[in-house]
Amino acid sequence: MIPPAAVPFVAQARVGRLATIGEDGLPYLVPFCYVLWQGDLWSPLDTKPKRVPVERLRRVQNIVARPGVGVVIDRWSEDWSELAYVQIRGHARLVTSAEARAAVVPLLREKYPQYRSMPALDENPLLQITPLAVAVWGRLG
């Protein structure tokens, strides 16, 4: 569970970094957009330009084979007294339910105006990340 004091920091951040584990055992890292809903992070498999269909994305294949993931949501500043991050270790899964889409997609479109013109969000799977361990560091406020 994300500590209550860290919830606003996580919810308001615009981007996180998602680490999955590849078949070679090495980490695979990508920036990702998300919303916080019911204690979990939810991310769309959107229609930004991609080289392969969403089902064949490396992060998707990694999660299907090995659901353990890591997430870092951070704030950088030249004033190091402002540095902060929340590190989440947890499990990820693909969600295709209409109920989840009905709840999460409007939140994604509210947070990221770019998603308002992406109808694929209503059809593509969502990535659900359930935190199992959370570390908080720095000045979150």
C-alpha positions, 0 to 999 in steps of 0.5 A, a space after each residue: 500500500 502506498 503510504 497516505 503521505 505519498 499518495 498526492 505525490 504519486 497521483 500528481 506526478 506526470 510520469 513514472 519509470 516502469 521496470 520489468 524483467 526480460 527473459 534474459 533476466 535483465 531489467 527492461 525500463 520504460 517511462 509510462 503514464 498512469 493514474 492511481 485508482 483504488 491503491 493501484 497504478 493503472 496504465 494504458 497500452 495506448 496508440 502512441 507510435 509503436 513498432 509492434 502490436 501492443 500484445 507484443 510490446 516487450 514490457 507486456 511479454 515480460 509481465 505475462 511471463 514474470 509479473 514482478 515489477 518496479 516503479 520509480 516516481 521521482 522529482 528532480 531539482 537543481 535544488 537538492 533539498 527538493 529531491 524526492 521519489 517513491 519506489 514501488 515493488 509489486 505485481 503487474 497484470 493485464 486487465 481487459 474487463 469493461 468495468 476496469 476500463 469504464 472506471 480507469 479510462 476517464 481518469 486517464 483522459 482527465 489527467 492526460 489530455 492527449 488520451 482524449 483523442 485515442 479511442 483505442 483506450 476503450 479497447 486495449 488492455 490496461 496494465 494494473 500494478 499492485 504495490 507490495 512494497 513501497 519506499 519513500 525518500 525526500 521531500 514529497 510536499 
